Amino acid sequence: MSKFTRKRIMDAYLYLLNKKSLDKLTVKDIIETADVNRNTFYYYFEDIYDLQHKVFQKKFEDFCEGISQQTSFYDEYVRAAEFVLSNKKAMEHIYHSKDKDLIQTYMEHVTTRFVEDFVRKAAVSHNLSEQGIEYLTNFYSNAIVGNTMHWIKEGMPPYREQYLLLVSKSFENSIDNMIETYIEFENTQI
């Protein structure tokens, strides 16, 4: 029952945030939409901002549970971005609030999580060091998150599939060269 109630409150929050800006959203709106009382809301959450942070935390946990070694970079990137993309208006409202960094932090966590898996997979045949894996994971994650945040800032123009495909192809077409470049760099530092 408790997981169901908590989820209902979170779903109500996202539903409403897709309809109105964060500064216009009230606990009363959320509890009426979720059909729970005020005490129930405060049993699970301190306030709307706590709720908001826990929604992002739950989405990250859900993402991690669904990671598969059998999918393509494109498929994992789509999965990573799905929460943001399917809640476009809510993300715009958060982006224009004091909690804007929450979107970036979420994207950093999910992107780093799946990018590292793909860097490790590509590194197997190259004998890349842990430092190299960490560097390339950060390099690609920061590039992807930076471009994604710029895309959100621009209002998420409707070229979603092309954008996701371009990012995926950019990774796939450059990872081997980046690994080799890092190994060469590492060898010259010895």
N, CA and C atoms as a LAMMPS dump frame, in Angstrom:
ITEM: TIMESTEP
0
ITEM: NUMBER OF ATOMS
570
ITEM: BOX BOUNDS ff ff ff
-5.0000000000000000e+02 5.0000000000000000e+02
-5.0000000000000000e+02 5.0000000000000000e+02
-5.0000000000000000e+02 5.0000000000000000e+02
ITEM: ATOMS id mol type element x y z
1 1 1 N 0.824 -1.203 0
2 1 2 C 0 0 0
3 1 3 C 0.864 1.26 0
4 2 1 N 1.937 1.272 0.818
5 2 2 C 2.731 2.495 0.942
6 2 3 C 3.453 2.85 -0.359
7 3 1 N 3.996 1.843 -1.053
8 3 2 C 4.654 2.128 -2.333
9 3 3 C 3.642 2.669 -3.34
10 4 1 N 2.463 2.103 -3.316
11 4 2 C 1.413 2.534 -4.239
12 4 3 C 1.005 3.98 -3.959
13 5 1 N 0.831 4.318 -2.687
14 5 2 C 0.431 5.682 -2.309
15 5 3 C 1.525 6.676 -2.683
16 6 1 N 2.761 6.335 -2.361
17 6 2 C 3.9 7.208 -2.686
18 6 3 C 3.973 7.434 -4.198
19 7 1 N 3.804 6.354 -4.956
20 7 2 C 3.838 6.46 -6.421
21 7 3 C 2.692 7.33 -6.924
22 8 1 N 1.518 7.181 -6.328
23 8 2 C 0.368 7.992 -6.74
24 8 3 C 0.64 9.483 -6.531
25 9 1 N 1.275 9.814 -5.427
26 9 2 C 1.622 11.217 -5.162
27 9 3 C 2.65 11.702 -6.185
28 10 1 N 3.646 10.875 -6.464
29 10 2 C 4.675 11.252 -7.445
30 10 3 C 4.068 11.432 -8.834
31 11 1 N 3.189 10.523 -9.201
32 11 2 C 2.529 10.62 -10.511
33 11 3 C 1.663 11.879 -10.6
34 12 1 N 0.969 12.194 -9.516
35 12 2 C 0.131 13.407 -9.49
36 12 3 C 1.002 14.645 -9.659
37 13 1 N 2.132 14.661 -8.984
38 13 2 C 3.071 15.79 -9.106
39 13 3 C 3.514 15.971 -10.563
40 14 1 N 3.944 14.886 -11.204
41 14 2 C 4.394 14.989 -12.602
42 14 3 C 3.26 15.407 -13.527
43 15 1 N 2.094 14.841 -13.301
44 15 2 C 0.933 15.201 -14.115
45 15 3 C 0.67 16.703 -14.019
46 16 1 N 0.639 17.209 -12.802
47 16 2 C 0.354 18.633 -12.593
48 16 3 C 1.478 19.525 -13.102
49 17 1 N 2.718 19.08 -12.934
50 17 2 C 3.849 19.886 -13.388
51 17 3 C 3.895 19.973 -14.909
52 18 1 N 3.298 19.016 -15.572
53 18 2 C 3.17 19.098 -17.031
54 18 3 C 2.059 20.067 -17.434
55 19 1 N 1.259 20.487 -16.459
56 19 2 C 0.148 21.41 -16.726
57 19 3 C 0.434 22.844 -16.285
58 20 1 N 1.179 22.996 -15.169
59 20 2 C 1.42 24.348 -14.642
60 20 3 C 2.822 24.455 -14.061
61 21 1 N 3.285 25.68 -13.939
62 21 2 C 4.649 25.913 -13.461
63 21 3 C 4.779 25.57 -11.978
64 22 1 N 6.001 25.305 -11.589
65 22 2 C 6.302 24.891 -10.222
66 22 3 C 5.854 25.923 -9.192
67 23 1 N 6.004 27.189 -9.488
68 23 2 C 5.611 28.227 -8.524
69 23 3 C 4.099 28.322 -8.343
70 24 1 N 3.345 27.731 -9.242
71 24 2 C 1.879 27.737 -9.128
72 24 3 C 1.337 26.412 -8.568
73 25 1 N 2.212 25.448 -8.372
74 25 2 C 1.824 24.129 -7.889
75 25 3 C 1.784 24.128 -6.361
76 26 1 N 0.704 23.596 -5.804
77 26 2 C 0.564 23.557 -4.347
78 26 3 C 0.4 22.12 -3.863
79 27 1 N 0.66 21.933 -2.583
80 27 2 C 0.434 20.622 -1.972
81 27 3 C -1.041 20.258 -2.109
82 28 1 N -1.912 21.24 -1.962
83 28 2 C -3.356 21.001 -2.105
84 28 3 C -3.678 20.428 -3.487
85 29 1 N -3.077 20.998 -4.541
86 29 2 C -3.294 20.475 -5.899
87 29 3 C -2.877 19.009 -5.984
88 30 1 N -1.718 18.727 -5.424
89 30 2 C -1.159 17.375 -5.512
90 30 3 C -2.021 16.377 -4.754
91 31 1 N -2.42 16.714 -3.53
92 31 2 C -3.206 15.751 -2.747
93 31 3 C -4.596 15.536 -3.336
94 32 1 N -5.171 16.572 -3.921
95 32 2 C -6.476 16.402 -4.575
96 32 3 C -6.347 15.502 -5.798
97 33 1 N -5.306 15.692 -6.584
98 33 2 C -5.106 14.873 -7.782
99 33 3 C -4.781 13.43 -7.402
100 34 1 N -3.964 13.253 -6.352
101 34 2 C -3.577 11.906 -5.915
102 34 3 C -4.652 11.238 -5.06
103 35 1 N -5.642 12.021 -4.653
104 35 2 C -6.72 11.53 -3.795
105 35 3 C -6.174 10.954 -2.478
106 36 1 N -5.324 11.771 -1.831
107 36 2 C -4.801 11.436 -0.507
108 36 3 C -4.978 12.668 0.38
109 37 1 N -4.823 12.483 1.685
110 37 2 C -4.947 13.65 2.562
111 37 3 C -3.579 14.295 2.802
112 38 1 N -3.62 15.473 3.38
113 38 2 C -2.4 16.266 3.613
114 38 3 C -1.399 15.511 4.496
115 39 1 N -1.893 14.838 5.533
116 39 2 C -1.005 14.073 6.42
117 39 3 C -0.272 12.976 5.667
118 40 1 N -0.952 12.347 4.734
119 40 2 C -0.317 11.304 3.933
120 40 3 C 0.816 11.895 3.101
121 41 1 N 0.563 13.04 2.493
122 41 2 C 1.616 13.704 1.716
123 41 3 C 2.839 13.939 2.597
124 42 1 N 2.616 14.52 3.778
125 42 2 C 3.736 14.873 4.659
126 42 3 C 4.366 13.659 5.351
127 43 1 N 3.695 12.539 5.312
128 43 2 C 4.3 11.303 5.802
129 43 3 C 5.441 10.888 4.87
130 44 1 N 5.248 11.086 3.575
131 44 2 C 6.237 10.666 2.578
132 44 3 C 7.219 11.766 2.185
133 45 1 N 6.779 13.013 2.227
134 45 2 C 7.598 14.117 1.709
135 45 3 C 7.56 15.316 2.649
136 46 1 N 8.698 16.023 2.732
137 46 2 C 8.772 17.222 3.576
138 46 3 C 8.015 18.392 2.951
139 47 1 N 8.138 18.52 1.637
140 47 2 C 7.493 19.602 0.896
141 47 3 C 7.55 19.263 -0.597
142 48 1 N 7.132 20.183 -1.432
143 48 2 C 7.114 19.93 -2.877
144 48 3 C 8.526 19.708 -3.417
145 49 1 N 9.497 20.438 -2.892
146 49 2 C 10.87 20.288 -3.386
147 49 3 C 11.458 18.934 -3.004
148 50 1 N 11.121 18.442 -1.824
149 50 2 C 11.537 17.097 -1.421
150 50 3 C 10.897 16.071 -2.353
151 51 1 N 9.615 16.244 -2.631
152 51 2 C 8.91 15.376 -3.573
153 51 3 C 9.609 15.396 -4.929
154 52 1 N 9.922 16.563 -5.402
155 52 2 C 10.572 16.708 -6.706
156 52 3 C 11.906 15.95 -6.74
157 53 1 N 12.712 16.102 -5.709
158 53 2 C 14.003 15.407 -5.648
159 53 3 C 13.81 13.894 -5.594
160 54 1 N 12.804 13.457 -4.863
161 54 2 C 12.559 12.017 -4.751
162 54 3 C 12.015 11.432 -6.051
163 55 1 N 11.291 12.219 -6.818
164 55 2 C 10.832 11.762 -8.137
165 55 3 C 12.046 11.495 -9.022
166 56 1 N 12.988 12.424 -9.051
167 56 2 C 14.19 12.247 -9.869
168 56 3 C 15.035 11.08 -9.363
169 57 1 N 15.126 10.932 -8.056
170 57 2 C 15.881 9.823 -7.476
171 57 3 C 15.252 8.489 -7.874
172 58 1 N 13.929 8.406 -7.8
173 58 2 C 13.218 7.171 -8.168
174 58 3 C 13.405 6.861 -9.647
175 59 1 N 13.36 7.879 -10.493
176 59 2 C 13.552 7.663 -11.932
177 59 3 C 14.962 7.15 -12.208
178 60 1 N 15.964 7.648 -11.477
179 60 2 C 17.332 7.159 -11.628
180 60 3 C 17.421 5.694 -11.201
181 61 1 N 16.81 5.351 -10.073
182 61 2 C 16.806 3.961 -9.605
183 61 3 C 16.131 3.051 -10.63
184 62 1 N 15.008 3.492 -11.175
185 62 2 C 14.309 2.709 -12.202
186 62 3 C 15.196 2.511 -13.424
187 63 1 N 15.911 3.567 -13.819
188 63 2 C 16.814 3.472 -14.967
189 63 3 C 17.888 2.421 -14.704
190 64 1 N 18.504 2.468 -13.536
191 64 2 C 19.587 1.531 -13.209
192 64 3 C 19.098 0.087 -13.193
193 65 1 N 17.887 -0.128 -12.721
194 65 2 C 17.327 -1.479 -12.692
195 65 3 C 17.11 -2.042 -14.09
196 66 1 N 16.902 -1.168 -15.063
197 66 2 C 16.607 -1.619 -16.42
198 66 3 C 17.803 -1.717 -17.344
199 67 1 N 19.005 -1.426 -16.836
200 67 2 C 20.196 -1.453 -17.699
201 67 3 C 20.451 -2.869 -18.18
202 68 1 N 20.746 -2.974 -19.456
203 68 2 C 21.025 -4.271 -20.066
204 68 3 C 22.308 -4.182 -20.875
205 69 1 N 23.119 -5.209 -20.78
206 69 2 C 24.363 -5.259 -21.558
207 69 3 C 24.082 -5.607 -23.02
208 70 1 N 22.87 -5.985 -23.313
209 70 2 C 22.539 -6.458 -24.657
210 70 3 C 21.964 -5.376 -25.568
211 71 1 N 21.85 -4.168 -25.085
212 71 2 C 21.248 -3.12 -25.9
213 71 3 C 22.317 -2.27 -26.565
214 72 1 N 21.887 -1.487 -27.512
215 72 2 C 22.808 -0.588 -28.213
216 72 3 C 22.959 0.712 -27.423
217 73 1 N 23.983 1.479 -27.766
218 73 2 C 24.192 2.789 -27.154
219 73 3 C 22.946 3.648 -27.375
220 74 1 N 22.423 3.608 -28.584
221 74 2 C 21.226 4.387 -28.92
222 74 3 C 20.063 4.021 -27.991
223 75 1 N 19.815 2.728 -27.822
224 75 2 C 18.696 2.286 -26.98
225 75 3 C 18.852 2.749 -25.53
226 76 1 N 20.067 2.667 -25.008
227 76 2 C 20.296 3.109 -23.628
228 76 3 C 20.175 4.621 -23.506
229 77 1 N 20.644 5.345 -24.509
230 77 2 C 20.526 6.803 -24.466
231 77 3 C 19.052 7.217 -24.523
232 78 1 N 18.279 6.548 -25.358
233 78 2 C 16.837 6.828 -25.426
234 78 3 C 16.204 6.557 -24.064
235 79 1 N 16.574 5.429 -23.455
236 79 2 C 16.041 5.113 -22.124
237 79 3 C 16.444 6.168 -21.1
238 80 1 N 17.701 6.628 -21.175
239 80 2 C 18.193 7.642 -20.233
240 80 3 C 17.427 8.949 -20.384
241 81 1 N 17.122 9.308 -21.602
242 81 2 C 16.468 10.592 -21.878
243 81 3 C 14.944 10.509 -21.82
244 82 1 N 14.397 9.315 -21.755
245 82 2 C 12.945 9.135 -21.856
246 82 3 C 12.162 9.914 -20.803
247 83 1 N 12.61 9.893 -19.572
248 83 2 C 11.907 10.611 -18.506
249 83 3 C 11.831 12.099 -18.824
250 84 1 N 12.934 12.666 -19.279
251 84 2 C 12.966 14.09 -19.633
252 84 3 C 12.073 14.347 -20.839
253 85 1 N 12.196 13.496 -21.853
254 85 2 C 11.452 13.7 -23.1
255 85 3 C 9.948 13.508 -22.931
256 86 1 N 9.564 12.566 -22.098
257 86 2 C 8.128 12.297 -21.941
258 86 3 C 7.453 13.275 -20.975
259 87 1 N 8.236 14.117 -20.348
260 87 2 C 7.697 15.14 -19.445
261 87 3 C 8.219 16.51 -19.851
262 88 1 N 8.113 16.792 -21.133
263 88 2 C 8.704 18 -21.718
264 88 3 C 8.275 19.275 -20.983
265 89 1 N 7.009 19.454 -20.786
266 89 2 C 6.516 20.682 -20.15
267 89 3 C 6.989 20.761 -18.696
268 90 1 N 6.959 19.635 -17.999
269 90 2 C 7.442 19.615 -16.614
270 90 3 C 8.917 19.998 -16.56
271 91 1 N 9.71 19.487 -17.508
272 91 2 C 11.139 19.809 -17.532
273 91 3 C 11.362 21.292 -17.827
274 92 1 N 10.544 21.849 -18.689
275 92 2 C 10.645 23.287 -18.957
276 92 3 C 10.342 24.082 -17.686
277 93 1 N 9.324 23.643 -16.942
278 93 2 C 8.977 24.332 -15.696
279 93 3 C 10.107 24.222 -14.673
280 94 1 N 10.704 23.052 -14.554
281 94 2 C 11.822 22.882 -13.616
282 94 3 C 13.032 23.667 -14.098
283 95 1 N 13.283 23.621 -15.403
284 95 2 C 14.444 24.318 -15.971
285 95 3 C 14.391 25.815 -15.659
286 96 1 N 13.206 26.362 -15.612
287 96 2 C 13.044 27.797 -15.352
288 96 3 C 12.764 28.099 -13.877
289 97 1 N 13.083 27.149 -13.009
290 97 2 C 12.902 27.351 -11.569
291 97 3 C 14.269 27.362 -10.882
292 98 1 N 14.249 27.52 -9.572
293 98 2 C 15.508 27.503 -8.82
294 98 3 C 16.129 26.106 -8.772
295 99 1 N 15.381 25.085 -9.152
296 99 2 C 15.862 23.701 -9.123
297 99 3 C 16.333 23.202 -10.49
298 100 1 N 16.688 24.103 -11.363
299 100 2 C 17.146 23.768 -12.714
300 100 3 C 18.246 22.698 -12.704
301 101 1 N 19.143 22.775 -11.723
302 101 2 C 20.265 21.835 -11.661
303 101 3 C 19.812 20.393 -11.461
304 102 1 N 18.599 20.202 -10.988
305 102 2 C 18.082 18.858 -10.77
306 102 3 C 18.04 18.063 -12.073
307 103 1 N 17.657 18.692 -13.158
308 103 2 C 17.616 18.016 -14.462
309 103 3 C 19.029 17.633 -14.873
310 104 1 N 19.956 18.565 -14.743
311 104 2 C 21.338 18.286 -15.133
312 104 3 C 21.927 17.165 -14.276
313 105 1 N 21.679 17.203 -12.982
314 105 2 C 22.191 16.156 -12.093
315 105 3 C 21.616 14.802 -12.48
316 106 1 N 20.325 14.748 -12.76
317 106 2 C 19.696 13.501 -13.201
318 106 3 C 20.358 13.003 -14.481
319 107 1 N 20.503 13.883 -15.465
320 107 2 C 21.111 13.485 -16.737
321 107 3 C 22.561 13.043 -16.541
322 108 1 N 23.287 13.712 -15.656
323 108 2 C 24.672 13.303 -15.375
324 108 3 C 24.71 11.896 -14.797
325 109 1 N 23.828 11.609 -13.857
326 109 2 C 23.82 10.284 -13.23
327 109 3 C 23.467 9.184 -14.224
328 110 1 N 22.377 9.355 -14.952
329 110 2 C 21.975 8.279 -15.868
330 110 3 C 22.96 8.147 -17.022
331 111 1 N 23.457 9.268 -17.529
332 111 2 C 24.376 9.215 -18.662
333 111 3 C 25.692 8.567 -18.254
334 112 1 N 26.248 8.99 -17.135
335 112 2 C 27.505 8.397 -16.672
336 112 3 C 27.334 6.906 -16.443
337 113 1 N 26.189 6.521 -15.901
338 113 2 C 25.933 5.098 -15.607
339 113 3 C 25.979 4.244 -16.87
340 114 1 N 25.32 4.675 -17.937
341 114 2 C 25.312 3.82 -19.125
342 114 3 C 26.537 4.041 -19.998
343 115 1 N 27.082 5.251 -20.045
344 115 2 C 28.268 5.51 -20.87
345 115 3 C 29.444 4.675 -20.367
346 116 1 N 29.605 4.594 -19.055
347 116 2 C 30.712 3.796 -18.517
348 116 3 C 30.633 2.352 -18.991
349 117 1 N 29.442 1.782 -19.029
350 117 2 C 29.292 0.407 -19.514
351 117 3 C 29.784 0.272 -20.95
352 118 1 N 29.436 1.235 -21.791
353 118 2 C 29.844 1.165 -23.192
354 118 3 C 31.33 1.463 -23.374
355 119 1 N 31.89 2.342 -22.572
356 119 2 C 33.338 2.593 -22.629
357 119 3 C 34.073 1.322 -22.208
358 120 1 N 33.624 0.688 -21.144
359 120 2 C 34.26 -0.559 -20.685
360 120 3 C 34.182 -1.64 -21.758
361 121 1 N 33.042 -1.737 -22.394
362 121 2 C 32.872 -2.743 -23.443
363 121 3 C 33.846 -2.482 -24.599
364 122 1 N 33.983 -1.236 -25.019
365 122 2 C 34.891 -0.883 -26.115
366 122 3 C 36.349 -1.027 -25.694
367 123 1 N 36.637 -0.834 -24.415
368 123 2 C 38.016 -0.85 -23.916
369 123 3 C 38.601 -2.252 -23.802
370 124 1 N 37.756 -3.264 -23.789
371 124 2 C 38.219 -4.636 -23.584
372 124 3 C 39.33 -5.016 -24.562
373 125 1 N 39.156 -4.734 -25.821
374 125 2 C 40.146 -5.137 -26.832
375 125 3 C 41.35 -4.201 -26.893
376 126 1 N 41.359 -3.141 -26.098
377 126 2 C 42.446 -2.157 -26.147
378 126 3 C 43.317 -2.137 -24.894
379 127 1 N 42.947 -2.872 -23.867
380 127 2 C 43.712 -2.876 -22.618
381 127 3 C 43.824 -1.466 -22.025
382 128 1 N 42.717 -0.78 -21.969
383 128 2 C 42.661 0.583 -21.444
384 128 3 C 42.683 0.558 -19.913
385 129 1 N 43.441 1.456 -19.314
386 129 2 C 43.55 1.539 -17.853
387 129 3 C 42.245 2.054 -17.237
388 130 1 N 42.121 1.867 -15.921
389 130 2 C 40.961 2.399 -15.194
390 130 3 C 40.897 3.921 -15.309
391 131 1 N 42.075 4.572 -15.281
392 131 2 C 42.106 6.028 -15.43
393 131 3 C 41.587 6.426 -16.81
394 132 1 N 41.936 5.642 -17.822
395 132 2 C 41.453 5.904 -19.176
396 132 3 C 39.953 5.727 -19.278
397 133 1 N 39.454 4.685 -18.65
398 133 2 C 38.005 4.441 -18.645
399 133 3 C 37.291 5.602 -17.956
400 134 1 N 37.83 6.032 -16.828
401 134 2 C 37.221 7.151 -16.099
402 134 3 C 37.257 8.433 -16.932
403 135 1 N 38.394 8.703 -17.556
404 135 2 C 38.521 9.91 -18.376
405 135 3 C 37.521 9.901 -19.535
406 136 1 N 37.464 8.785 -20.272
407 136 2 C 36.571 8.723 -21.436
408 136 3 C 35.104 8.73 -21.019
409 137 1 N 34.793 8.092 -19.906
410 137 2 C 33.418 8.14 -19.395
411 137 3 C 33.029 9.58 -19.091
412 138 1 N 33.908 10.298 -18.405
413 138 2 C 33.625 11.706 -18.092
414 138 3 C 33.561 12.556 -19.353
415 139 1 N 34.466 12.327 -20.285
416 139 2 C 34.505 13.094 -21.53
417 139 3 C 33.179 12.954 -22.286
418 140 1 N 32.766 11.715 -22.523
419 140 2 C 31.531 11.489 -23.279
420 140 3 C 30.295 11.909 -22.488
421 141 1 N 30.277 11.611 -21.194
422 141 2 C 29.113 11.984 -20.377
423 141 3 C 28.92 13.493 -20.361
424 142 1 N 30.01 14.225 -20.165
425 142 2 C 29.907 15.687 -20.137
426 142 3 C 29.478 16.25 -21.487
427 143 1 N 29.977 15.674 -22.568
428 143 2 C 29.57 16.135 -23.9
429 143 3 C 28.08 15.871 -24.129
430 144 1 N 27.629 14.685 -23.764
431 144 2 C 26.224 14.321 -23.97
432 144 3 C 25.31 15.172 -23.091
433 145 1 N 25.656 15.301 -21.814
434 145 2 C 24.822 16.089 -20.899
435 145 3 C 24.807 17.555 -21.322
436 146 1 N 25.963 18.086 -21.683
437 146 2 C 26.027 19.485 -22.121
438 146 3 C 25.152 19.743 -23.326
439 147 1 N 25.234 18.863 -24.313
440 147 2 C 24.398 19.015 -25.511
441 147 3 C 22.92 18.812 -25.193
442 148 1 N 22.624 17.867 -24.323
443 148 2 C 21.23 17.62 -23.947
444 148 3 C 20.659 18.821 -23.194
445 149 1 N 21.427 19.397 -22.292
446 149 2 C 20.959 20.58 -21.557
447 149 3 C 20.748 21.758 -22.51
448 150 1 N 21.618 21.896 -23.487
449 150 2 C 21.436 22.958 -24.489
450 150 3 C 20.138 22.72 -25.265
451 151 1 N 19.882 21.469 -25.606
452 151 2 C 18.674 21.091 -26.332
453 151 3 C 17.434 21.425 -25.493
454 152 1 N 17.493 21.134 -24.18
455 152 2 C 16.377 21.465 -23.286
456 152 3 C 16.202 22.978 -23.22
457 153 1 N 17.31 23.697 -23.102
458 153 2 C 17.263 25.161 -23.046
459 153 3 C 16.59 25.739 -24.286
460 154 1 N 16.807 25.103 -25.432
461 154 2 C 16.212 25.559 -26.69
462 154 3 C 14.743 25.139 -26.819
463 155 1 N 14.199 24.504 -25.778
464 155 2 C 12.793 24.11 -25.797
465 155 3 C 12.563 22.732 -26.385
466 156 1 N 13.598 21.912 -26.448
467 156 2 C 13.536 20.558 -26.998
468 156 3 C 12.883 20.541 -28.374
469 157 1 N 13.553 21.153 -29.352
470 157 2 C 13.008 21.168 -30.711
471 157 3 C 12.636 19.759 -31.178
472 158 1 N 11.709 19.659 -32.119
473 158 2 C 11.109 18.372 -32.474
474 158 3 C 11.967 17.441 -33.335
475 159 1 N 13.268 17.526 -33.246
476 159 2 C 14.098 16.59 -33.999
477 159 3 C 14.691 15.539 -33.067
478 160 1 N 13.877 15.068 -32.17
479 160 2 C 14.29 14.132 -31.123
480 160 3 C 15.041 12.923 -31.662
481 161 1 N 14.438 12.188 -32.576
482 161 2 C 15.057 10.954 -33.073
483 161 3 C 16.394 11.233 -33.743
484 162 1 N 16.437 12.292 -34.558
485 162 2 C 17.679 12.632 -35.243
486 162 3 C 18.755 13.009 -34.231
487 163 1 N 18.384 13.764 -33.218
488 163 2 C 19.337 14.191 -32.193
489 163 3 C 19.895 12.98 -31.444
490 164 1 N 19.023 12.101 -30.989
491 164 2 C 19.459 10.922 -30.245
492 164 3 C 20.339 10.026 -31.109
493 165 1 N 19.968 9.893 -32.377
494 165 2 C 20.762 9.085 -33.302
495 165 3 C 22.127 9.714 -33.55
496 166 1 N 22.174 11.022 -33.717
497 166 2 C 23.444 11.717 -33.943
498 166 3 C 24.386 11.536 -32.753
499 167 1 N 23.883 11.689 -31.553
500 167 2 C 24.714 11.503 -30.36
501 167 3 C 25.234 10.07 -30.303
502 168 1 N 24.368 9.104 -30.575
503 168 2 C 24.76 7.695 -30.541
504 168 3 C 25.819 7.381 -31.581
505 169 1 N 25.6 7.842 -32.791
506 169 2 C 26.571 7.602 -33.872
507 169 3 C 27.899 8.295 -33.573
508 170 1 N 27.851 9.472 -32.981
509 170 2 C 29.081 10.19 -32.622
510 170 3 C 29.913 9.358 -31.652
511 171 1 N 29.253 8.749 -30.674
512 171 2 C 29.969 7.888 -29.724
513 171 3 C 30.537 6.67 -30.442
514 172 1 N 29.678 5.956 -31.153
515 172 2 C 30.095 4.711 -31.798
516 172 3 C 31.225 4.922 -32.801
517 173 1 N 31.199 6.046 -33.511
518 173 2 C 32.209 6.296 -34.542
519 173 3 C 33.507 6.878 -33.999
520 174 1 N 33.529 7.265 -32.736
521 174 2 C 34.746 7.89 -32.214
522 174 3 C 35.394 7.154 -31.051
523 175 1 N 34.695 6.229 -30.422
524 175 2 C 35.207 5.629 -29.192
525 175 3 C 36.54 4.912 -29.396
526 176 1 N 36.696 4.144 -30.463
527 176 2 C 37.962 3.429 -30.673
528 176 3 C 39.124 4.399 -30.859
529 177 1 N 38.918 5.451 -31.639
530 177 2 C 39.976 6.453 -31.822
531 177 3 C 40.299 7.161 -30.511
532 178 1 N 39.294 7.45 -29.721
533 178 2 C 39.523 8.116 -28.435
534 178 3 C 40.309 7.209 -27.485
535 179 1 N 40.003 5.92 -27.501
536 179 2 C 40.746 4.971 -26.66
537 179 3 C 42.205 4.93 -27.094
538 180 1 N 42.426 4.806 -28.401
539 180 2 C 43.803 4.766 -28.916
540 180 3 C 44.553 6.056 -28.593
541 181 1 N 43.901 7.183 -28.727
542 181 2 C 44.528 8.469 -28.4
543 181 3 C 44.898 8.523 -26.924
544 182 1 N 44.009 8.052 -26.073
545 182 2 C 44.301 8.066 -24.637
546 182 3 C 45.479 7.146 -24.325
547 183 1 N 45.51 5.965 -24.911
548 183 2 C 46.612 5.022 -24.667
549 183 3 C 47.939 5.62 -25.134
550 184 1 N 47.942 6.249 -26.305
551 184 2 C 49.163 6.916 -26.791
552 184 3 C 49.599 7.999 -25.81
553 185 1 N 48.656 8.796 -25.354
554 185 2 C 48.959 9.849 -24.379
555 185 3 C 49.547 9.245 -23.109
556 186 1 N 48.912 8.198 -22.624
557 186 2 C 49.359 7.543 -21.396
558 186 3 C 50.78 7.002 -21.557
559 187 1 N 51.068 6.431 -22.721
560 187 2 C 52.398 5.863 -22.977
561 187 3 C 53.479 6.936 -23.055
562 188 1 N 53.144 8.121 -23.495
563 188 2 C 54.148 9.193 -23.566
564 188 3 C 54.399 9.809 -22.195
565 189 1 N 53.518 9.553 -21.242
566 189 2 C 53.664 10.114 -19.897
567 189 3 C 54.497 9.227 -18.98
568 190 1 N 54.849 8.047 -19.459
569 190 2 C 55.598 7.086 -18.619
570 190 3 C 57.068 7.432 -18.593
